Amino acid sequence: MLHGYLSSKESFIKQINFFSRFMRVVAVDMTGFGKGQTMEYPFSLDDYADEICALLDAIGEEKVDVIAHSFGARVVTRLLGKDKRIDKIVFTGAAGLKPRRRLKYFLKKASFFVLKKFVSRDKLKFLYSEDYRNLSPVMKKSFQKIIVDHLDEEYAKIQNKTLLVFGKNDRQTPPYMAKRMKKLIKDSRLYFLANAGHFCFIKQADKFNTLVFNFLTENGK
């Protein structure tokens, strides 16, 4: 199980408790998050993929299924180009597709480029999200590397059986992204969970777990 950005393996506690009754579960805190290692230099998506590749070496499994949330889906998608041990995939609130940009985004970006000529970056903090402002300097550089790495073409190359589960009210990775991802991944199914957002696997844990369990345990489909 691979968590999202600024999250940790604890976000999957309801899945860990459920699936560990039926199968081996490995949930990881990636570098810079939770109880993971401290980031000593700005990690790129490739660095995270290499980290999970090393984890697969350590656990010694020839084939593994994976559940990945948001940023974790970015890591899995990049990993697929490096490692063939991934079998079935569950993406929830998966990130990495190039987003639609609204006028507000371009106005904000234009404001930043104009204002930075006249004032220090410290005084422009209000243009950044609170989550970004709270990152350490090395994590900010890592985030900047990751966020510009769009994976549309890599998602389109996925051949694995893939289950997509998104919250109907997800604002971080909204329904249009889920539908586009469904079109890109040839062997995929898409489900929306009502009354749930970006963390639909927490909000609608029972429904999510049932969907995923049925997907992981079915044969020949």
Secondary structure, 3 states (H helix, E strand, C coil): CECCCCCCHHHHHHHHHHHCCCCCCCCECCCCCCCCCCCCCCCCHHHHHHHHHHHHHHHCCCCEEEEEECHHHHHHHHHCCCCCCEEEEEEECCCCCCCCCCHHHHHHHHHHHHHCCCCCHHHHHHHCCHHHHCCCHHHHHHHHHHHCCCCHHHHHCCCCCEEEEEECCCCCCCHHHHHHHHHHCCCEEEEEECCCCCCHHHHCHHHHHHHHHHHHHCCCC
